[in-house]
Amino acid sequence: MTDQDHVLIVCVDRDGDIEQKTGVKGPIIGREKVLEAATKLGLADPEESDANVLFAGVKLYDELAERYREVEIAALTGDRRVGVESDLVISEQLDEVLEGFKADGVVLVSDGAEDEHVLPIVQSRAKMISLRRVVVKQSEALESTYYLLLDFLKEVSSEPRLARLVLGIPGIALILYMLLGINAWRVIFGVVGILLVIKGFNLEGPLEENVSALKENLVTDKASFFTYIIAALVALVGLLRGYEAVSTIPYTSYIEALPFFISNSKDLLVAAALLALAGRGIDAIVEGRGLGKYLMLAIFVLSLWFIVGAISSFILGGIGIPDLVVSAIIGAALPLIAFLIRKALSSEE
């Protein structure tokens, strides 16, 4: 004799097709009853794969009956609500079968990946000897691909970050294409480019902090929330003004158009940045914090505006090399002087 004198063959129908199509409720215990259920199911729906599972289980029963002292077969039928509901039903039916037949080992017979989700249930109650998969050969690859895709979609739906990437971005792209037509591709590529820059330079953390700060400002009625809104509107007008300036001139590349864009949008963009910093500065005064950080940022923004403006004017022929050099020196000196003054004042305190 072997270690498995009492072997139980378990046929699994996780989605409850047997009960729905034949009216036979599980657990179905015994060779004759399983064979009868298989015949009824095959007549009710000749294309039903669960019928193949039952017939395969009966065939396996006949083979093992010659080798082991006692063999039993049972078919477990789940529920059409595949998942927790069906697994609970299968678990209860398996307990009922094992109460009447003390199995030393179990052979599980299924029709593919879906039914094999009950493996942990069987393994928690009895020793697994083998797993027999019965799939029509022509559909095996298709069925495996289907369940892989289904598992992937379930994972995407349960993971918010992955859902935004896999479902959210394509959804936005489709909406843009519906609204803008072929011109939407430029916007789509631009959005993808921004996402790649954020991901590549690890800017997700700072962006999330700024969004959280914006939400907090809205709830606590901070001045920076309102200045952010105004700054965003001013920046949008600046961008539109730069785009309008570029659209009125002939150019062969974006490099040629960039100076025109900067020259016409830089003033409003800098004003937007200063408005945002002004709001943060007001919040700092109300909360009793220092203004040094925001003043330094404002000076840095003005310095950048000075240097970028000089470069764009030079490219457009508005100033010469001497004026460009002087502007670059002044622009670089402003934040340096401000930093030294701040350092000196802090040391005196």
C-alpha positions as CSV (number, residue, x, y, z in Angstrom):
1,M,0.0,0.0,0.0
2,T,1.0,3.7,-0.5
3,D,0.7,6.6,1.8
4,Q,-2.5,7.6,0.0
5,D,-4.9,4.7,0.6
6,H,-7.9,7.0,0.4
7,V,-7.8,9.3,-2.7
8,L,-10.4,12.0,-3.4
9,I,-10.8,13.3,-6.9
10,V,-12.3,16.8,-6.9
11,C,-13.8,18.4,-10.0
12,V,-14.2,22.2,-9.7
13,D,-16.8,24.4,-11.3
14,R,-16.1,27.7,-9.8
15,D,-18.7,29.7,-11.7
16,G,-21.6,27.3,-11.0
17,D,-22.4,26.4,-14.6
18,I,-23.4,22.8,-13.7
19,E,-26.1,24.0,-11.3
20,Q,-27.3,26.7,-13.5
21,K,-27.6,24.6,-16.7
22,T,-28.7,21.2,-15.2
23,G,-30.3,22.1,-11.8
24,V,-28.0,19.6,-10.0
25,K,-26.6,21.2,-6.8
26,G,-23.2,20.5,-5.4
27,P,-21.5,18.7,-3.9
28,I,-22.1,15.9,-6.4
29,I,-20.6,12.8,-4.8
30,G,-19.9,9.4,-6.4
31,R,-19.0,8.1,-9.8
32,E,-22.5,7.5,-11.0
33,K,-23.9,10.9,-9.9
34,V,-20.9,12.7,-11.4
35,L,-21.3,10.8,-14.7
36,E,-25.0,11.6,-14.8
37,A,-24.3,15.3,-14.1
38,A,-21.7,15.3,-16.9
39,T,-24.2,13.8,-19.4
40,K,-26.9,16.3,-18.5
41,L,-24.5,19.2,-18.8
42,G,-23.2,17.9,-22.2
43,L,-26.7,17.6,-23.5
44,A,-27.7,21.0,-22.1
45,D,-24.6,22.8,-23.6
46,P,-22.3,20.7,-25.8
47,E,-19.7,23.5,-25.8
48,E,-19.5,23.7,-22.0
49,S,-15.9,22.9,-20.8
50,D,-17.1,21.9,-17.4
51,A,-18.6,18.7,-19.0
52,N,-15.0,17.8,-20.1
53,V,-13.9,18.2,-16.5
54,L,-16.5,15.8,-15.2
55,F,-15.8,13.2,-17.8
56,A,-12.1,13.5,-17.2
57,G,-12.7,13.1,-13.5
58,V,-14.7,9.9,-14.0
59,K,-12.0,8.6,-16.3
60,L,-9.3,9.4,-13.7
61,Y,-11.5,7.7,-11.1
62,D,-11.5,4.4,-13.1
63,E,-7.7,4.6,-13.5
64,L,-7.0,5.2,-9.8
65,A,-9.5,2.7,-8.5
66,E,-7.2,-0.1,-9.7
67,R,-4.2,1.3,-7.7
68,Y,-5.6,2.6,-4.4
69,R,-7.7,0.9,-1.7
70,E,-10.5,3.4,-1.9
71,V,-11.2,6.2,-4.4
72,E,-14.0,8.7,-4.3
73,I,-15.0,11.5,-6.8
74,A,-16.9,14.7,-6.0
75,A,-17.8,17.7,-8.1
76,L,-18.0,21.1,-6.4
77,T,-20.2,23.8,-7.9
78,G,-19.5,27.4,-7.0
79,D,-21.6,30.5,-7.7
80,R,-22.1,32.8,-10.7
81,R,-20.7,35.6,-8.6
82,V,-17.1,34.4,-9.1
83,G,-14.8,35.5,-6.3
84,V,-15.4,35.4,-2.5
85,E,-19.0,34.2,-2.8
86,S,-18.2,31.3,-5.1
87,D,-15.1,30.3,-3.0
88,L,-17.2,30.3,0.2
89,V,-19.7,27.9,-1.4
90,I,-16.9,25.6,-2.7
91,S,-15.3,25.7,0.8
92,E,-18.5,24.6,2.5
93,Q,-19.1,21.8,-0.1
94,L,-15.5,20.5,0.3
95,D,-16.0,20.3,4.1
96,E,-19.1,18.3,3.5
97,V,-17.3,15.8,1.2
98,L,-14.4,15.4,3.6
99,E,-16.7,14.7,6.5
100,G,-18.0,11.6,4.7
101,F,-14.7,10.6,3.1
102,K,-11.5,10.9,5.0
103,A,-9.0,11.5,2.2
104,D,-5.3,10.9,2.5
105,G,-4.8,12.9,-0.7
106,V,-6.7,15.0,-3.3
107,V,-6.4,15.2,-7.1
108,L,-7.8,18.4,-8.4
109,V,-9.4,18.4,-11.9
110,S,-10.1,21.8,-13.5
111,D,-10.7,23.4,-16.9
112,G,-8.1,26.2,-16.5
113,A,-6.7,29.1,-14.6
114,E,-10.0,30.4,-13.3
115,D,-11.0,27.2,-11.4
116,E,-7.4,26.8,-10.0
117,H,-8.0,29.8,-7.8
118,V,-9.5,27.3,-5.3
119,L,-6.2,25.6,-4.9
120,P,-5.5,27.2,-1.5
121,I,-8.9,26.1,-0.2
122,V,-8.1,22.4,-1.1
123,Q,-4.6,22.6,0.2
124,S,-5.8,24.0,3.6
125,R,-7.9,20.9,4.1
126,A,-6.1,17.9,2.6
127,K,-2.8,16.9,1.0
128,M,-2.6,17.7,-2.7
129,I,-1.4,14.7,-4.9
130,S,-1.8,16.2,-8.3
131,L,-3.4,18.8,-10.4
132,R,-5.1,17.8,-13.7
133,R,-6.0,20.6,-16.1
134,V,-8.6,19.7,-18.8
135,V,-8.7,22.3,-21.6
136,V,-9.7,21.9,-25.2
137,K,-6.4,22.1,-27.0
138,Q,-7.5,24.6,-29.6
139,S,-8.5,27.1,-26.9
140,E,-5.8,26.5,-24.2
141,A,-3.5,29.4,-25.3
142,L,-6.5,31.7,-25.8
143,E,-7.9,30.9,-22.4
144,S,-4.6,31.4,-20.7
145,T,-4.1,34.8,-22.4
146,Y,-7.6,35.8,-21.4
147,Y,-7.0,35.1,-17.7
148,L,-3.6,36.8,-17.7
149,L,-5.3,39.8,-19.2
150,L,-8.1,39.6,-16.7
151,D,-5.7,39.4,-13.7
152,F,-3.7,42.4,-15.1
153,L,-6.9,44.5,-15.4
154,K,-7.9,43.5,-11.8
155,E,-4.4,44.6,-10.6
156,V,-4.7,47.8,-12.5
157,S,-8.1,48.6,-11.0
158,S,-6.9,47.9,-7.4
159,E,-3.7,50.0,-7.7
160,P,-4.5,53.8,-8.0
161,R,-1.1,54.8,-9.3
162,L,-1.1,52.1,-12.0
163,A,-4.7,52.9,-12.9
164,R,-3.8,56.5,-13.6
165,L,-0.9,55.4,-15.8
166,V,-2.6,52.6,-17.7
167,L,-6.2,53.8,-17.9
168,G,-6.1,57.5,-17.0
169,I,-3.6,58.8,-19.5
170,P,-5.0,56.9,-22.6
171,G,-8.5,58.2,-21.5
172,I,-7.3,61.8,-21.5
173,A,-5.6,61.2,-24.9
174,L,-8.9,59.9,-26.4
175,I,-10.8,62.9,-25.1
176,L,-8.3,65.3,-26.5
177,Y,-8.4,63.5,-29.8
178,M,-12.2,63.8,-29.8
179,L,-12.1,67.6,-29.1
180,L,-9.1,68.7,-31.1
181,G,-8.8,66.1,-33.9
182,I,-5.4,65.6,-35.4
183,N,-4.0,68.6,-33.6
184,A,-4.5,66.7,-30.3
185,W,-1.3,64.7,-30.9
186,R,0.9,67.7,-30.2
187,V,-0.9,68.2,-26.9
188,I,-0.7,64.4,-26.1
189,F,3.0,64.3,-26.9
190,G,3.6,67.4,-24.7
191,V,1.7,65.8,-21.8
192,V,3.7,62.6,-22.2
193,G,6.9,64.6,-22.3
194,I,6.0,66.4,-19.1
195,L,5.2,63.1,-17.4
196,L,8.6,61.7,-18.5
197,V,10.4,64.7,-17.2
198,I,8.6,64.5,-13.8
199,K,9.4,60.8,-13.6
200,G,12.9,61.1,-14.9
201,F,14.0,63.9,-12.6
202,N,12.0,62.4,-9.6
203,L,9.8,65.4,-9.2
204,E,6.7,63.4,-8.0
205,G,7.5,64.1,-4.3
206,P,7.7,68.0,-4.7
207,L,4.6,68.0,-6.9
208,E,2.6,66.0,-4.4
209,E,3.8,68.4,-1.6
210,N,2.7,71.4,-3.6
211,V,-0.7,69.9,-4.3
212,S,-1.1,69.0,-0.6
213,A,-0.1,72.5,0.3
214,L,-2.7,73.9,-2.2
215,K,-5.5,71.8,-0.6
216,E,-4.4,72.9,2.9
217,N,-4.5,76.5,1.8
218,L,-8.0,76.2,0.4
219,V,-9.3,74.7,3.7
220,T,-7.5,77.2,6.0
221,D,-8.3,80.3,3.8
222,K,-4.7,81.2,3.3
223,A,-3.8,84.1,1.1
224,S,-1.5,82.0,-1.1
225,F,-4.5,80.0,-2.4
226,F,-6.0,83.0,-4.0
227,T,-2.7,84.4,-5.3
228,Y,-2.0,80.9,-6.8
229,I,-5.3,81.2,-8.8
230,I,-4.5,84.7,-10.0
231,A,-0.9,83.7,-10.8
232,A,-2.1,80.7,-12.8
233,L,-4.4,82.9,-14.8
234,V,-1.7,85.4,-15.5
235,A,0.7,82.7,-16.5
236,L,-1.9,81.3,-18.9
237,V,-2.4,84.7,-20.5
238,G,1.4,85.0,-20.8
239,L,1.7,81.6,-22.6
240,L,-1.2,82.5,-24.9
241,R,0.5,85.8,-25.7
242,G,3.7,84.0,-26.5
243,Y,1.9,81.5,-28.7
244,E,0.1,84.3,-30.5
245,A,3.4,86.1,-31.2
246,V,5.0,82.9,-32.6
247,S,1.9,82.1,-34.8
248,T,2.2,85.4,-36.6
249,I,5.8,84.9,-37.9
250,P,7.3,82.5,-40.4
251,Y,9.8,80.0,-38.8
252,T,11.3,76.7,-39.9
253,S,12.1,75.3,-36.4
254,Y,11.1,75.7,-32.8
255,I,14.5,77.0,-32.0
256,E,13.9,80.0,-34.3
257,A,10.4,80.6,-32.7
258,L,11.6,80.3,-29.1
259,P,13.1,83.8,-28.7
260,F,9.8,85.4,-30.0
261,F,7.9,83.3,-27.5
262,I,10.1,84.2,-24.6
263,S,10.2,87.9,-25.5
264,N,6.4,88.2,-25.5
265,S,5.5,85.9,-22.5
266,K,8.4,86.5,-20.0
267,D,6.9,89.6,-18.3
268,L,3.6,87.9,-17.5
269,L,5.2,84.6,-16.5
270,V,7.5,86.5,-14.0
271,A,4.6,88.5,-12.7
272,A,2.8,85.2,-12.1
273,A,5.7,83.8,-10.1
274,L,6.0,87.0,-8.1
275,L,2.3,86.9,-7.3
276,A,2.6,83.3,-6.0
277,L,5.6,84.3,-3.9
278,A,3.7,87.3,-2.6
279,G,1.0,85.1,-1.3
280,R,3.4,82.8,0.4
281,G,5.1,85.9,1.9
282,I,1.8,87.1,3.3
283,D,1.1,83.7,4.9
284,A,4.6,83.8,6.5
285,I,3.9,87.2,8.0
286,V,0.5,86.1,9.4
287,E,2.1,82.9,10.9
288,G,5.0,84.8,12.3
289,R,7.6,83.2,10.1
290,G,10.5,84.9,8.3
291,L,10.3,86.4,4.8
292,G,14.0,85.8,3.9
293,K,13.4,82.6,1.8
294,Y,10.6,84.2,-0.3
295,L,12.6,87.4,-0.8
296,M,15.5,85.4,-2.1
297,L,13.3,83.5,-4.5
298,A,11.8,86.7,-5.7
299,I,15.2,88.1,-6.4
300,F,16.2,84.9,-8.2
301,V,13.1,85.1,-10.4
302,L,13.9,88.7,-11.3
303,S,17.5,87.8,-12.0
304,L,16.3,85.0,-14.3
305,W,13.9,87.4,-16.0
306,F,16.7,89.9,-16.6
307,I,19.1,87.3,-18.1
308,V,16.6,85.4,-20.2
309,G,15.2,88.7,-21.5
310,A,18.6,89.9,-22.5
311,I,19.4,86.6,-24.3
312,S,16.2,86.7,-26.3
313,S,16.7,90.4,-27.2
314,F,20.2,89.6,-28.4
315,I,19.0,86.7,-30.6
316,L,16.3,89.0,-32.1
317,G,18.9,91.7,-32.8
318,G,17.6,94.2,-30.2
319,I,20.9,94.5,-28.3
320,G,24.6,93.8,-29.0
321,I,27.2,91.7,-27.3
322,P,28.4,94.4,-24.8
323,D,24.8,94.9,-23.5
324,L,24.3,91.2,-23.3
325,V,27.5,90.8,-21.1
326,V,26.4,93.7,-18.9
327,S,22.9,92.2,-18.4
328,A,24.3,88.8,-17.6
329,I,26.7,90.2,-15.0
330,I,23.9,92.3,-13.4
331,G,21.5,89.3,-13.4
332,A,24.1,87.0,-11.8
333,A,25.1,89.6,-9.3
334,L,21.6,90.3,-7.9
335,P,21.0,87.0,-6.1
336,L,24.6,86.9,-5.0
337,I,24.4,90.3,-3.3
338,A,21.0,89.5,-1.8
339,F,22.5,86.2,-0.3
340,L,25.5,88.1,1.2
341,I,23.3,90.7,2.7
342,R,21.0,88.1,4.2
343,K,24.0,86.2,5.6
344,A,25.4,89.3,7.2
345,L,22.1,90.3,8.8
346,S,21.6,86.7,10.2
347,S,25.1,86.8,11.7
348,E,24.5,90.1,13.5
349,E,21.4,88.7,15.1
